[in-house]
Structures are given as structure tokens and as C-alpha cells.
């Protein structure tokens, strides 16, 4: 193998790793934001876990986080406005990344 091939493989491996970490962080963020929303909705612990799984599943409807936002906005109604939901999603993305980095 040439040096070029080695570099190409290294870049491909880094890209794959970065994409996996991004996916894990988004899934963790969705779980955390689902638990936050479940608290606002007054759900029990078991109901909150189920709701968090529903929020995670909502992210698979389309690329990006708009599908998650729409689910939260529809479910929360008057309990949280757009700015509050989006701020919490951003805040919990930072927390999700921190948690994943601490696990590694």
C-alpha cells in the first residue's frame, strides 16, 4: 500500500467514526429531550421511558431534527414554545456529546 492509500483509509475511518458519534449523540439528545418533555407532560417514569423511545423513533422520519421538533411541539402544545423547545434541544445536544465522550 502506498502512503496515499494509507491516508485515504485513515480519512475514511475518521469519517465513519465521526458519523457514528454524530448518530449516537443525536439519539442520546433525543432521549434526553424526550425525558424532559415527558416531565412537562406529567408522565410516570415508565411512561417517560416509552415517550423518550417515541421521540427517538420520530427522528427516523426524515433527515435533520425538524421531525423531532414537530413531534415535541405537537405533544407539548402550550407547555413550551418554539424557542424553548429548540433551546432545550441545543442544550441537550451539548449534554449528550459530553456523556458520550465520558463513556469512551
DRENGUGU-461488 format. One line per field, with one value per atom (N, C-alpha, C, O): chain; atom name; x, y, z. Coordinates in steps of 0.001 Angstrom, whole numbers, always signed. Layout:
fido: A, ...
rokol: CA, ...
c1: X, ...
c2: Y, ...
c3: Z, ...
This chain:
fido: A, A, A, A, A, A, A, A, A, A, A, A, A, A, A, A, A, A, A, A, A, A, A, A, A, A, A, A, A, A, A, A, A, A, A, A, A, A, A, A, A, A, A, A, A, A, A, A, A, A, A, A, A, A, A, A, A, A, A, A, A, A, A, A, A, A, A, A, A, A, A, A, A, A, A, A, A, A, A, A, A, A, A, A, A, A, A, A, A, A, A, A, A, A, A, A, A, A, A, A, A, A, A, A, A, A, A, A, A, A, A, A, A, A, A, A, A, A, A, A, A, A, A, A, A, A, A, A, A, A, A, A, A, A, A, A, A, A, A, A, A, A, A, A, A, A, A, A, A, A, A, A, A, A, A, A, A, A, A, A, A, A, A, A, A, A, A, A, A, A, A, A, A, A, A, A, A, A, A, A, A, A, A, A, A, A, A, A, A, A, A, A, A, A, A, A, A, A, A, A, A, A, A, A, A, A, A, A, A, A, A, A, A, A, A, A, A, A, A, A, A, A, A, A, A, A, A, A, A, A, A, A, A, A, A, A, A, A, A, A, A, A, A, A, A, A, A, A, A, A, A, A, A, A, A, A, A, A, A, A, A, A, A, A, A, A, A, A, A, A, A, A, A, A, A, A, A, A, A, A, A, A, A, A, A, A, A, A, A, A, A, A, A, A, A, A, A, A, A, A, A, A, A, A, A, A, A, A, A, A, A, A, A, A, A, A, A, A, A, A, A, A, A, A, A, A, A, A, A, A, A, A, A, A, A, A, A, A, A, A, A, A, A, A, A, A, A, A, A, A, A, A, A, A, A, A, A, A, A, A, A, A, A, A, A, A, A, A, A, A, A, A, A, A, A, A, A, A, A, A, A, A, A, A, A, A, A, A, A, A, A, A, A, A, A, A, A, A, A, A, A, A, A, A, A, A, A, A, A, A, A, A, A, A, A, A
rokol: N, CA, C, O, N, CA, C, O, N, CA, C, O, N, CA, C, O, N, CA, C, O, N, CA, C, O, N, CA, C, O, N, CA, C, O, N, CA, C, O, N, CA, C, O, N, CA, C, O, N, CA, C, O, N, CA, C, O, N, CA, C, O, N, CA, C, O, N, CA, C, O, N, CA, C, O, N, CA, C, O, N, CA, C, O, N, CA, C, O, N, CA, C, O, N, CA, C, O, N, CA, C, O, N, CA, C, O, N, CA, C, O, N, CA, C, O, N, CA, C, O, N, CA, C, O, N, CA, C, O, N, CA, C, O, N, CA, C, O, N, CA, C, O, N, CA, C, O, N, CA, C, O, N, CA, C, O, N, CA, C, O, N, CA, C, O, N, CA, C, O, N, CA, C, O, N, CA, C, O, N, CA, C, O, N, CA, C, O, N, CA, C, O, N, CA, C, O, N, CA, C, O, N, CA, C, O, N, CA, C, O, N, CA, C, O, N, CA, C, O, N, CA, C, O, N, CA, C, O, N, CA, C, O, N, CA, C, O, N, CA, C, O, N, CA, C, O, N, CA, C, O, N, CA, C, O, N, CA, C, O, N, CA, C, O, N, CA, C, O, N, CA, C, O, N, CA, C, O, N, CA, C, O, N, CA, C, O, N, CA, C, O, N, CA, C, O, N, CA, C, O, N, CA, C, O, N, CA, C, O, N, CA, C, O, N, CA, C, O, N, CA, C, O, N, CA, C, O, N, CA, C, O, N, CA, C, O, N, CA, C, O, N, CA, C, O, N, CA, C, O, N, CA, C, O, N, CA, C, O, N, CA, C, O, N, CA, C, O, N, CA, C, O, N, CA, C, O, N, CA, C, O, N, CA, C, O, N, CA, C, O, N, CA, C, O, N, CA, C, O, N, CA, C, O, N, CA, C, O, N, CA, C, O, N, CA, C, O, N, CA, C, O, N, CA, C, O, N, CA, C, O, N, CA, C, O, N, CA, C, O, N, CA, C, O, N, CA, C, O, N, CA, C, O, N, CA, C, O, N, CA, C, O, N, CA, C, O
c1: +832, +0, +883, +1945, +423, +1171, +764, -227, +1537, +1223, -127, -898, -404, -1693, -2841, -3845, -2698, -3744, -3934, -5062, -2831, -2914, -3672, -4532, -3350, -4034, -5513, -6365, -5812, -7206, -7986, -9101, -7398, -8057, -8243, -9274, -7255, -7358, -8496, -9258, -8622, -9708, -11069, -12029, -11146, -12413, -12795, -13960, -11818, -12089, -12525, -13442, -11875, -12244, -13658, -14441, -13982, -15325, -16371, -17390, -16116, -17061, -17219, -18331, -16125, -16174, -16958, -17801, -16685, -17384, -18886, -19687, -19268, -20689, -21362, -22502, -20663, -21212, -21401, -22423, -20421, -20523, -21669, -22387, -21831, -22926, -24278, -25183, -24405, -25645, -25942, -27074, -24929, -25110, -25491, -26346, -24855, -25155, -26586, -27289, -27018, -28390, -29411, -30425, -29144, -30057, -30104, -31174, -28936, -28896, -29628, -30374, -29413, -30113, -31618, -32369, -32057, -33486, -34061, -35191, -33297, -33746, -33867, -34866, -32834, -32844, -33977, -34649, -34191, -35260, -36625, -37593, -36699, -37943, -38262, -39418, -37243, -37447, -37835, -38682, -37210, -37573, -39041, -39789, -39438, -40822, -41796, -42881, -41411, -42277, -42521, -43613, -41502, -41674, -42681, -43505, -42621, -43589, -45005, -45983, -45092, -46403, -46932, -48067, -46113, -46554, -46585, -47387, -45730, -45723, -44970, -44067, -45360, -44661, -43313, -43041, -42478, -41148, -41243, -40522, -42121, -42274, -42822, -42368, -43789, -44352, -43301, -43263, -42447, -41400, -40398, -39971, -40019, -39101, -39714, -39042, -40975, -41663, -41762, -41564, -42064, -42168, -40807, -40735, -39739, -38394, -38080, -37475, -38475, -38274, -39076, -38603, -40272, -41079, -40393, -40430, -39775, -39067, -37860, -37591, -37136, -36001, -36484, -35862, -37586, -38135, -38599, -38519, -39083, -39556, -38432, -38685, -37202, -36062, -35778, -35031, -36349, -36099, -37074, -37014, -37969, -38936, -38292, -38652, -37345, -36649, -35297, -35048, -34439, -33121, -33259, -34156, -32365, -32398, -33232, -33745, -33360, -34051, -35450, -36109, -35908, -37237, -38352, -39361, -38183, -39207, -39323, -40421, -38202, -38221, -38893, -39736, -38510, -39122, -40639, -41388, -41092, -42534, -43272, -44351, -42687, -43327, -43420, -44474, -42322, -42328, -43319, -44075, -43314, -44211, -45670, -46496, -45986, -47363, -47768, -48879, -46883, -47211, -47257, -48107, -46349, -46276, -47317, -47737, -47729, -48745, -48349, -47291, -49179, -48947, -47895, -47511, -47425, -46474, -45075, -44311, -44742, -43426, -43530, -44111, -42960, -42983, -41781, -40914, -41750, -40697, -39305, -38412, -39123, -37815, -37366, -36193, -38265, -37940, -37546, -36558, -38314, -38024, -36680, -35859, -36450, -35191, -33994, -32931, -34160, -33074, -32768, -31601, -33796, -33591, -32929, -32076, -33309, -32672, -31185, -30355, -30847, -29438, -28678, -27573, -29267, -28646, -28386, -27319, -29362, -29222, -28313, -27810, -28089, -27102, -25706, -24891, -25442, -24153, -23997, -22937, -25042, -25007, -24821, -24056, -25511, -25386, -23955, -23409, -23350, -21958, -21031, -20115, -21262, -20436, -20546, -19537, -21763, -21962, -21270, -20641, -21381, -20759, -19243, -18575, -18701, -17253, -16756, -15666, -17533, -17146, -17229, -16551, -18063, -18187, -17026, -16678, -16429, -15361, -14067, -13091
c2: -1178, +0, +1250, +1287, +2244, +3492, +4401, +4159, +5436, +6420, +7064, +7350, +7288, +7866, +6954, +7427, +5653, +4699, +4689, +4619, +4760, +4800, +6040, +5962, +7173, +8419, +8350, +8787, +7797, +7673, +6795, +7137, +5673, +4785, +5474, +5303, +6246, +6966, +7979, +8097, +8711, +9685, +8989, +9472, +7859, +7123, +6604, +6665, +6098, +5607, +6742, +6574, +7894, +9041, +9502, +9811, +9549, +9949, +8997, +9436, +7690, +6702, +6855, +6776, +7070, +7255, +8515, +8489, +9614, +10870, +10737, +11267, +10045, +9850, +8990, +9253, +7966, +7129, +7946, +7821, +8773, +9600, +10611, +10872, +11167, +12114, +11420, +11966, +10219, +9453, +9151, +9318, +8707, +8386, +9625, +9556, +10754, +11997, +12446, +12879, +12348, +12747, +11843, +12319, +10537, +9607, +9887, +9862, +10156, +10463, +11769, +11866, +12780, +14051, +13848, +14418, +13035, +12784, +12085, +12367, +11176, +10521, +11548, +11590, +12366, +13362, +14373, +14726, +14837, +15812, +15149, +15795, +13866, +13129, +13009, +13143, +12758, +12686, +14051, +14144, +15110, +16473, +16761, +17248, +16452, +16705, +15846, +16303, +14613, +13734, +14325, +14203, +14959, +15634, +16759, +16935, +17523, +18611, +18082, +18734, +16884, +16283, +15523, +15044, +15414, +14745, +13232, +12585, +12664, +11208, +10531, +11115, +9290, +8493, +8054, +8282, +7433, +7003, +6034, +6183, +5049, +4077, +4750, +4467, +5631, +6357, +7276, +7446, +7869, +8763, +7997, +8490, +6793, +5975, +5618, +5685, +5244, +4910, +6138, +6046, +7278, +8510, +8882, +9305, +8729, +9024, +8124, +8584, +6867, +5964, +6447, +6345, +6966, +7517, +8728, +8897, +9559, +10733, +10277, +10833, +9279, +8742, +8215, +8476, +7477, +6916, +8008, +7842, +9120, +10215, +10777, +11313, +10661, +11209, +10453, +10947, +9279, +8479, +8782, +8141, +9746, +10083, +10821, +10592, +11703, +12456, +12909, +12869, +13334, +13814, +15113, +15917, +15306, +16524, +16347, +15263, +17433, +17355, +17953, +18013, +18390, +19013, +18044, +18450, +16768, +15793, +15644, +15463, +15719, +15657, +16919, +16841, +18070, +19322, +19293, +19665, +18854, +18820, +17917, +18265, +16764, +15861, +16529, +16507, +17120, +17769, +18928, +19073, +19743, +20900, +20453, +21051, +19410, +18919, +18334, +18573, +17582, +16937, +17924, +17810, +18884, +19822, +20936, +21477, +21275, +22318, +23614, +24172, +24094, +25373, +25282, +26311, +24085, +23928, +24465, +24796, +24549, +25061, +25657, +25053, +26849, +27479, +27021, +26291, +27463, +27033, +27351, +26505, +28554, +28959, +28076, +27712, +27740, +26897, +25496, +24940, +24931, +23577, +23544, +22665, +24487, +24496, +24754, +24163, +25627, +25885, +24626, +24306, +23916, +22687, +21621, +20876, +21538, +20573, +20887, +19978, +22158, +22554, +22268, +21727, +22629, +22407, +20918, +20531, +20100, +18674, +17992, +16901, +18612, +18073, +18196, +17280, +19325, +19518, +18472, +17861, +18273, +17283, +15872, +15085, +15549, +14219, +13966, +12888, +14953, +14802, +14618, +13797, +15372, +15256, +13859, +13257, +13338, +11997, +10938, +10026, +11053, +10058, +10123, +9089, +11319, +11447, +10862, +10294, +10995, +10436, +8927, +8278, +8359, +6894, +6275, +5117, +7027, +6470, +6255, +5797
c3: +0, +0, +0, +622, -699, -746, +399, +1088, +585, +1612, +1328, +2244, +40, -340, +85, +618, -148, +250, +1758, +2247, +2495, +3959, +4417, +5294, +3826, +4196, +3846, +4620, +2672, +2248, +3238, +3632, +3629, +4601, +5947, +6598, +6360, +7631, +7582, +8542, +6478, +6343, +6316, +6916, +5621, +5575, +6955, +7346, +7688, +9045, +9962, +10767, +9847, +10672, +10343, +11242, +9053, +8642, +9218, +9751, +9107, +9633, +11144, +11665, +11836, +13290, +13645, +14541, +12948, +13217, +12971, +13741, +11924, +11627, +12690, +13073, +13165, +14226, +15508, +16184, +15835, +17039, +16908, +17874, +15730, +15490, +15675, +16307, +15120, +15246, +16709, +17165, +17442, +18852, +19663, +20546, +19360, +20081, +19799, +20712, +18552, +18222, +18902, +19413, +18908, +19572, +21074, +21682, +21670, +23103, +23391, +24365, +22539, +22712, +22634, +23425, +21679, +21529, +22748, +23147, +23345, +24570, +25699, +26416, +25838, +26906, +26729, +27698, +25503, +25274, +25430, +25833, +25112, +25341, +26820, +27223, +27626, +29073, +29637, +30525, +29115, +29538, +29217, +30064, +27981, +27560, +28366, +28726, +28646, +29436, +30821, +31376, +31365, +32655, +32566, +33464, +31487, +31302, +31116, +31481, +30540, +30297, +31516, +31508, +32557, +33777, +33678, +34350, +32857, +32685, +33834, +34433, +34125, +35128, +34549, +33371, +35364, +34915, +33739, +32752, +33839, +32758, +31498, +30390, +31672, +30530, +29912, +28694, +30751, +30255, +29399, +28355, +29832, +29042, +27689, +26660, +27694, +26441, +25547, +24335, +26138, +25355, +24757, +23603, +25528, +25020, +23821, +22853, +23871, +22723, +21517, +20384, +21740, +20649, +20010, +18791, +20832, +20305, +19487, +18422, +19970, +19211, +17866, +16837, +17869, +16629, +15672, +14455, +16212, +15363, +14508, +13429, +14971, +14234, +12945, +12100, +12776, +11586, +10451, +9402, +10644, +9610, +8441, +7286, +8735, +7691, +8223, +9428, +7326, +7737, +8527, +8270, +9483, +10281, +11532, +11811, +12281, +13567, +13546, +14584, +12394, +12325, +12687, +13264, +12356, +12703, +14220, +14745, +14915, +16379, +16937, +17830, +16403, +16862, +16668, +17571, +15498, +15219, +16209, +16689, +16509, +17473, +18837, +19473, +19284, +20591, +20628, +21588, +19594, +19549, +19567, +20258, +18814, +18774, +20129, +20604, +20738, +22007, +23169, +24053, +23165, +24284, +24196, +25219, +22987, +22824, +23500, +23207, +24393, +25077, +26194, +26748, +26533, +27645, +27322, +28229, +26025, +25626, +24232, +23329, +24062, +22747, +21916, +22399, +20665, +19745, +20279, +20233, +20779, +21261, +22434, +22517, +23314, +24466, +24016, +24495, +23099, +22613, +21897, +22161, +20998, +20247, +21163, +20973, +22148, +23099, +23905, +24133, +24334, +25103, +24237, +24720, +22964, +22065, +21916, +21937, +21768, +21648, +22940, +22912, +24052, +25356, +25586, +26061, +25248, +25490, +24477, +24747, +23310, +22374, +22981, +22875, +23613, +24291, +25394, +25532, +26168, +27250, +26698, +27256, +25610, +25004, +24539, +24768, +23889, +23446, +24640, +24593, +25706, +26904, +27487, +27857, +27571, +28120, +27278, +27815, +25974, +25088, +25172, +25174, +25239, +25358, +26689, +26744, +27738, +29043, +29068, +29865, +28195, +28119, +27371, +27607, +26481, +25615, +26347, +25753
